[in-house]
Amino acid sequence: MSRKQLARRAFRTAAAASAAALVLTACGSRVDRASVVSAESGGLADRVAQAQASAAAVPAAAGDQTGQVVNPAQNPGGLTAPDTTAAGPTATPTASTSTGGAKAPSTAGHTPVAAGCAKQGPPVVIGQVGAFSGLVGANNQGAVQALPVWVRDVNARGGLGCHPVTLFQKDTASDPAKAEAAVKEMVSVRNAVALVASYAPLDIVGFRKGVEGAKIVSVGGDQVTPDWHSSPYLYPVGGNERAQFAGSVKALQAQGVKKIAILYCVESSACTAFKDTLDRDGYAKKFGMTVAYQTQISLTQNDFTSACQSAKNAGAQAVVFAGDAGGVARTARSCATVGLTVPVAITASQATFDPNDKNLQKATVSMASPIFPFTQGADNAAEKAYRAAMARYNPTAEHNNASALTWSSAKMLERAVELLGPSYQTQPLTRELILKGLGMVKQETLGGLIPATTYSPNQPKAQENFCFAPMAYDSRGFYAPAGTKFDCI
């Protein structure tokens, strides 16, 4: 097994631990993962340390002193529960301890004062809440990996509008009660001014209740449920869920598809919304297609052969799978057993399946992304900056929709703070100021990362953005047929 594979395995193992929390601050990001994990996971810490130690650490560039874990004894916001995110290429696992405490901060280095800052402003805390373990946790690992990269990158550039950034991350395991509690903790205990790239596809009810009760915005996230454009505190970044759902099927027009089958999960309102977008809302008809067959399935099912047989009998020329990433591969495998090898339509957020899956390579996959295609990295300067930061701070991380969307969400937060103007650079950032800055965002593309997005001051809900970036997968792997070019439904 390669070093890169070992590093990824270590990450997935650590991510399975419960109640995750990572603290990244302006002074660095070196996490003693083994000691943090050992407190609740016993021998798991040793396995994580051994696997990570086998991965070559990439030293930070000279002068890079950003992103260190804060000792909970020195910072009451610190947590000692297992973390879910790689700490960046400078992390060096050490022997596990019995306390599970985080490493004390280094005394060397501080966030530099950026060229546009008269002086460094007060530190600011942001949070990330999401289903990073459990039923759909595998879909969201890119989000937990990418946000610490942005924190280190923005701190290396002088901070968020001259404010050094501290990040807390909390795993909800798709539990609505945990999601609500995690949001409240971010505000009442961690003093977070915003949540960024939160993932709650199955526990959105609890998450939404939390943000509305605590009056804290979430900038970007999974964006696959209608709640993302139904709340004054949810600010989607890029295309909405209907753009992703309908966009994945629109691309099949060119392949002559006239009949589709829809398999949608019972566990999430997102799955029902996928089905409703195509059937009830008429987008399948708009694209010259009919829904020949539809049925509910469960994310816990190991096999969809019966549904595939019914789809075949109905004459389906493509299968829409509204579920998790693992179910995408099971759909192709099950349908292959009954001789139904047809394109599978999904959202880009589901595209974390094995890229060597032969059934999917033969069937092919059509996808839609709400932001720039994660396969791209050189179509514009903004994409190059994303790739450079990932390569510098977490070179073993996989590039997928979650990591690209997380980066875009963080850049939107940057833009909102920038729009506040220089007078706020030395003032404490607050939840109210973040809302004010977001209300100033007009036709923002973040340099080509997202379709043009506009928010309004004190908006009761976000405007729907019906644009997406087409993506596909076949024997060549993942690719974007049109590069970083957005289409709309």
N, C-alpha and C positions, 0 to 999 in steps of 0.2 A: 504494500500500500504506500502511496506517495506521501510526502510530507504535507502537501496541501490537503489530501484526503484525510489524513490524521487530524489536522487542525480543524477541519470541518466536523469530523466526528466528535471531537472534543467539545466544540461549540454546541452541537445538538444535544450531547449528554448533559452539559451544564444547563441548557435551556429547559430541560425536563424538570429541573428542580422547582419547588414551589416558591411563591411569594418573593419574586426576584426584585432586587433593587441595586442599581449601580449609581455611584456618584462620580461625576466628572466635574472638575473645577478648572479654574483659570490657571492653576499652578502645575498641571500635568495630567496623565491618565494611566498610570501604571497600576494595574489591579493585581493583587495577590489572589488569583482565582482559587487556588487550592485552599487557602485558609478561609476564604469566604464561604466556599461550598461545603467545607467539612463540617460546619456547625450543624447542618441539618441532613447531610447526605452520607455521613460515615465514610466508607471506603471510596465513594464516588470521587472525592477530592484527589486521591492518589492517582486514579485512572485519568482524570482530567489533566493533572500536572504532567504525567508521563507522556500523554499524547501531545500536549502543547510543547513540551520540551523538545520533542522530535521535529517540530516545525521550525524552520530557520527564521529567526527574528530579524526583521529588517530595521536597521538602526535609523532613528530619526535624523533629519538633516541637521547640520550644525546650527546651534542656536534654537532648536525646537525644544521648548521646555513647557509645552502646554499639556494639560489633561491629566492631573494626578488625583488619586482617590483621597478623599478627606477622612481622617480618623474620626469616627463617631464621637469620641471623647472630646475632640476639639471642635466638632461641628455637630450640633444636635440634630441636624438634618440627615446625618449619616445613618445607614442601615447596615446590619450585619447579616441579613438574610442572603441566600445565594443570588448571584447576579446572573443575567442572561445574555450579556453582551460582551464580545471580545473587547479588550481594552486598547486595542491598537497594536501595531507591530513592535512597540517597545516593551510590551508586557513580558515579564519573565516569571514563570511559575516558580514557587518555592515550596519547601516542605509544608505539609498541612499542619495546622495547629488545632488545639482543642477549643480555642475560644471562638473561632470563626470571625474574628475581627478583621477590619480592613487595615491595610498598611498605613502607617503614619505618613503624612505628606512630606515631600522633599522640601528642604529649605532653600534649594537653588531655583532661581528663575521665577518670573511672573509674566502675566499676560502683557505683551508689549503695548505701548501707547501708539495707536494707529496714526498715520500721517495727518488724517483729517480731524483728529481729536486734540483739543487744547490740553486735556489731561484725562486720566482714566476715571470713568464714572463708577458708581457703586455696583457691586456684583449683583447679578440677577439669576434667579432660579427658574428653570423650565422643567416640565415633566413629560413623561411618555407612559401611557397606560394602554395595555393591550393583552390580547390572547396570545401569549408567546409560548404556551405549552398546551397540552390537551388536544382536543379533537381537531382543531384547525391551526394549531401552533406552528406546524411545519410551513404553512403558507406565509407566515409573517416574520420569519427569521431575518430577512433582509432589512426589515424596519429596525430591529434591535441592533443590528450591526452598523447601519448607516448613520443613525443619529449621533452616536459618540464621535464618529468621524467628522461630522459637521461641527460638533462642539470644539474639537481640537483645532479644526481648520479656522473657525471664526475667532477663536481665542488667539491663534497665531497671527491673525490679521488685526488684532486690537480689541476684539470682543463684539458683542451685539450692540451696535451704536455706541461704542466705547465702553460698554459694560461687560466685564468678565462673566462668562456663563458657567453655571453649575447645572448638571443634569441629573434627575432622578428617574429611574425606570421601574415600573411595577407590573408584574404579571397577574392577570385575572383568571387565567385558565378557562375563559369563556363563561364565567359565573357572573350573572348580573349583579348579585349582591356584593361580590368582591369588586366589581367594576365601579359601582357607586361609592363604596368605601375607599377605594384607591384614589378616586378623584378628590374626595373630601380630605383625605390625608395629604394629597399634594398641596392643597390650599391651606388647611388649618395647621399642619405640622411642618411641611417643607417650604411654605410661603412661595409657591410657584406663581408666576404671573401669567403663564400660558401653558397649554398642553400642545405638543407637536407630534404629528404622525401617530395618532392613537388608533389601535386596531380592535374593533368590537363587532365583528360581523354576526356573532351569535348572542352577544350580551349587550346589544345596543340600547335596550330599554333601561338597564341599570346605568350604563355609561351616560346616556343622555340625561337621565334624572340627576346624576351627579354633577354634570357641568352646569345644568340650569339651576340647580340648587346652590352651587358654590359660586355661580356667576363667573366662570372662567372659560375662556375660549379654547377650542381645540382647532388648531390650524392644520388642516389636512388629516388624512387617516385612510382607512380602508375604502370608504366612500362607495359602499355597495348596497346600502339600504336607503330608502327614501328619507330617513331621519336627517340625513346630511343636508337636505335643503328644506327642512321643516322646523329648524330651531335657530333662535337668535345667537346661540353660542357655538354652533358648528359651522366652520368655514372651510368648505371643500376647496381643494386646489386642482384646477383643471376640469376635465369632463365629469359629468355626473354619472350616476349608475346606469341610467337609461342609455346614455351615449355608449357606455361600455357594452351593455347587453345587446342593443340593436346593432352597434358597430361590428361586433363579432360575426353577425349573420350577414350584414350588408355586403361584406367582401365575397360572400359565396355567390352573389349574383353573377359575377364574371365566370364562375364555373358551371353555370347553367342549372343550379339547384332550384327546384320548384316545390319540393315537399320536404318538410323537416319534422323531426321528432324531438320532443323536449322531455328530458329527465331532470326533475327538480327536487331538491332535498326538502324534507319535512322540518328540519331543525332550525332554519333561519328564514326570516322575512325577506332576506336578500334573494334567496332561491325563488320564492314566490314572485318577487318583483321582476326577476329575470323572465320568468314564464309569462307574467302579465304584460310586460313590455312588448313581447313578440305577438302574443295572442290577443288579449283584451284591448291593448292600446293600438293594435293594428300595424305594427311595424313589419311583421312578416308579410302581410298583404301589401304594404307599401313597396316592399322589395320584390313583389311578384311571386310570393311563396304562400303556401298553405301549411298549417300545422296538422299534419296527417295523424299524429299520435302524441299524447302527452301522459305522463304518469309521475306520481311522487315516489321517491326512493329515500333511503336513509344513508347518512354518511357512514354509518357503521356496517352497512352491507358489504360483504366480500365479493358479491357477484351480481351482475345485472343481466344475466343471460335471458331471463324471461322477458324483461323489458325490451331487450335488443331484438328478440324474436318477434315481438309484437310490432316494433318499429319497422322491421323488415317486411312483415306481412302487410303493413300499411303503405309500403312503397317509399319509405323515407330515403332521401338522398343525402341527408346530413343529420347528425345528432347533436343537439344542444345539451350540454351537461352543466346544470346549475348546481354546483356543489363545491367540494374542496379539491385541492391539488391531487391527493391520492386517488380520488374517485375518477379523475380524468383517465389515468392509466387503466383502471379497472373497467371503465366503459369501453375503451378500445379493445381490451383483451376479451371481454365478454361478448362484444359484438362480432369479433373475429371468429369466435367459436360457432356462430350461426351463419357465417358467410356474409356479414354486413360490414364491409370495410369502406366506410364513407367518411368525409370530413367531420371533425368534431369541433364545435364552436364553444368557446369559453371566454372569460375575461382574462386579461394579462395577469391579474392577481393570482389566478389558478395555475400559472405556468411555472411551477416549481417541481414538476415531475422529472423523472430520470430522462436526461436528454438523449440517452441511447436506447430508449424504449422502441423496439422494432414494430410493435403494433401501431403505435402512434406515428412513427415515421411513414408507415405504409398508408395509414388512414389520412394523415395530414391534419393540422390544427389551424383554425382561424381564430384570431384574437383581436381585442381592441384595448388600447391603453389610454387612461385619462390624461397621461402626461407623455413626455418624449419616450420613444421605444427604448427599453433598457439595453437593447443590442447596440445602440448607437453611442458614440463617444467622441466624435470628431466633426459633427455636422455644424457646430457653432462653438463659440468660446465658452459658453455656459456648460455645455456637455464636457468640454475638455477640462474645465475646472473640477467638475464632479469626478471624473476619472482620475485626475491627478491626486485629488484628496484621498480617494479610496486606495489608490496605489501606495500612497505615502503612509497612511495611518492604519489600514487594514487590508493588506495586499492579498490575503487568502480568502476574503469574502467573495461570495458569488454575486454577480450582477443580476438582479431580477426586478420585477415591477415594484416590490415593496421597498427595495433600497433606493430605486430611482424616485419613487413617489415621496419617500421620507426626505430625501435630499431636497426635492422641489418644495415640500412643505416648509422645511427649515429656511429655505431661501425666501419664501413668501413672508415668513416672520421677519427676516432681515429687512425685506423691502418695506414692511409696515413700520418698523422702527425708524428706518431711514427717512420715511415720509414725515415723521414727526418733526424733523429738522434739528439743526445743531443745538438749539437751546435746551434740548432734553438730554444731551450727551452726558451732562454731569448731574442730572437729577435721577432719583430712584425711579426705575420703571415699575409701573403698577398694572394691574389687570385692566383698569380703566384706560390707561394710556395705550395699551396694546389694542383695545377695541377702537380707540380713536384712530390709531394708525391704520388699522385694517379698513376702516371706513373711508380712507383716502385712496385706496387702491382702485385704479381705473385702467381698464384695457391692458392689464399687466400680462406679459408673456415670460418674464424672468429670463430674457435673452434668448427665447426660443425653447425653453424647457416645457412650457405649458401652452395650451390654446388661450387666447386672450380672456382674462378673467377680471371681473369688476365686482366690488363690494360696495355697500352703501352705508352711510353713517347710521348707527343704531338700527340696522336692518332687522326686521322681524324674522326673516329667513333669508338664506342665500339664494341668489338668482341661479337658475338652472343653466348649466353650460352643456350644450348638446354636441360637443366636438370630441374627437378621439384620434389616436394615431393607430393605423392598421398595423397588425403584426401577424406573423405566420410561423409555422413549424413543419418541417418535413425531414427527409433524410439528410438535408444540408444543415439541420439544426434550427435554432431560432433566428429570425431575421425580420427586417422591416421592409416590405416591398417598395415603399415610397420614401424610405429614409425618415428623417424627422419632418414629416409633413402631416398636417392635421386635416381630417375630413369631418363632416358633420352629418347628423341624421335628419 
